Amino acid sequence: MDRKYTAVLDDDTLDAFEQLTRVARRRLGRHVDKVEIFSTLVLLAADDVSLRDQLISAVATATPTADTSSLTPTPRRPSPPPIVARYVTRPRPRLQDHLHRPMHQ
């Protein structure tokens, strides 16, 4: 299940993140979504011990610039009900029914 988070970034971090996304788009020659960059960074850091240690060291020495309580899950909207299509078929009038019907009653 995918979860959606909202992150509030300071100006310097946001600029670096957007620059990273632009470089990836130029090098790959396609649209690269910011969530792709973020997800890949998380997975790389989780998989590579050296990168993970580097990340943790950087977090330990960094001065917090954003309130970490702002990293809260974004509430999900309920899914809309499924669309149900109904096809109504009606019997087609027969030509002979029209021919044998009295004109005036």
C-alpha positions as CSV (number, residue, x, y, z in Angstrom):
1,M,0.0,0.0,0.0
2,D,1.4,3.4,-1.0
3,R,1.3,6.1,1.6
4,K,1.5,9.8,0.8
5,Y,3.6,12.2,2.9
6,T,4.1,15.9,2.8
7,A,7.5,17.3,3.5
8,V,8.2,20.9,4.3
9,L,11.7,21.8,3.0
10,D,13.7,24.9,3.6
11,D,14.7,26.9,0.5
12,D,18.3,25.5,0.2
13,T,17.1,21.9,0.5
14,L,14.3,22.5,-1.9
15,D,16.6,24.1,-4.4
16,A,19.0,21.2,-4.2
17,F,16.2,18.7,-4.6
18,E,14.8,20.4,-7.6
19,Q,18.3,20.7,-9.1
20,L,18.8,17.0,-8.6
21,T,15.5,16.3,-10.4
22,R,16.5,18.6,-13.3
23,V,19.9,16.9,-13.7
24,A,18.2,13.4,-13.7
25,R,15.7,14.5,-16.3
26,R,18.5,15.9,-18.6
27,R,20.6,12.8,-18.3
28,L,17.8,10.3,-18.8
29,G,16.1,12.4,-21.4
30,R,12.7,11.7,-19.9
31,H,10.4,13.1,-17.2
32,V,11.6,12.1,-13.8
33,D,9.1,12.6,-11.0
34,K,10.3,13.9,-7.7
35,V,8.9,10.8,-5.9
36,E,11.2,8.7,-8.1
37,I,14.2,10.7,-6.8
38,F,13.1,10.5,-3.2
39,S,12.2,6.8,-3.3
40,T,15.5,5.9,-5.0
41,L,17.5,7.9,-2.5
42,V,15.7,6.1,0.4
43,L,16.3,2.7,-1.2
44,L,19.9,3.4,-2.0
45,A,20.6,4.5,1.6
46,A,18.8,1.5,3.0
47,D,20.7,-0.9,0.8
48,D,24.3,0.6,0.9
49,V,25.9,0.5,4.4
50,S,28.5,3.2,3.5
51,L,25.8,5.5,2.1
52,R,23.5,4.8,5.1
53,D,26.3,5.6,7.6
54,Q,27.1,8.8,5.6
55,L,23.5,9.8,5.7
56,I,23.2,9.2,9.4
57,S,26.4,11.1,10.1
58,A,25.1,14.0,8.1
59,V,21.8,14.0,10.0
60,A,23.6,13.9,13.3
61,T,25.7,16.9,12.5
62,A,23.1,18.9,10.7
63,T,21.3,21.8,12.3
64,P,17.6,21.2,12.0
65,T,16.2,23.7,9.7
66,A,12.6,22.4,9.4
67,D,10.2,21.3,12.1
68,T,10.2,17.4,11.8
69,S,6.7,17.3,13.0
70,S,5.7,18.7,9.6
71,L,6.5,15.2,8.2
72,T,3.0,13.9,8.8
73,P,1.0,11.6,6.6
74,T,-1.4,13.4,4.3
75,P,-4.9,12.2,5.0
76,R,-6.3,10.0,2.2
77,R,-9.5,10.8,0.6
78,P,-12.0,8.0,0.5
79,S,-12.2,6.2,-2.8
80,P,-15.2,7.1,-4.9
81,P,-17.8,4.4,-5.4
82,P,-17.3,2.2,-8.5
83,I,-19.1,3.4,-11.6
84,V,-21.7,0.9,-12.6
85,A,-23.0,1.1,-16.2
86,R,-26.3,-0.2,-17.1
87,Y,-27.3,-1.0,-20.6
88,V,-31.1,-1.1,-21.1
89,T,-32.3,-2.9,-24.2
90,R,-35.8,-2.5,-25.4
91,P,-37.5,-4.7,-28.0
92,R,-37.4,-3.1,-31.4
93,P,-40.9,-2.4,-32.9
94,R,-41.8,-4.7,-35.7
95,L,-42.9,-3.3,-39.0
96,Q,-46.0,-5.5,-39.0
97,D,-47.1,-4.1,-35.6
98,H,-47.3,-0.7,-37.2
99,L,-49.1,-1.9,-40.3
100,H,-51.9,-3.7,-38.5
101,R,-52.6,-1.0,-35.9
102,P,-55.8,1.0,-36.4
103,M,-55.2,4.6,-37.4
104,H,-57.9,6.1,-35.2
105,Q,-59.6,4.7,-32.2
